Amino acid sequence: MANHKSALKRMRQNEKRRLHNRIYRTRARTLVKRARVEIAGGDLEAAKAAARAAIKDLDMAASRGTIHKRNAARRKSRLMKQLAAMEARS
């Protein structure tokens, strides 16, 4: 346990930020999962819309520092690769 006043405050801040960042991280994961389900489903327009929403959310999480920008770029790249493969099949 922290002994200094500043360390106690820092602990409170870190906990608040952790809970706030969790919202953005979880939402990004959920939207990526939805996009993957849509891609597997076969509906091209729904898949594109879901991918667009997921990419927007990943960018938001990266800009906030919740996830690393390269982590977001990697996830977006993989998602677009799957979408392109789906379009090629159609």
Buried (B, 14 or more C-beta within 10 A) or exposed (E): EEEEEEEEEEEEEEEEEEEEBEEBBEBBBEBBEBBBEBBEEEEBEBBBBBBEBBBEBBBBBBEEEBBEEEBBEEBBEEBEEBBEEBEEEE
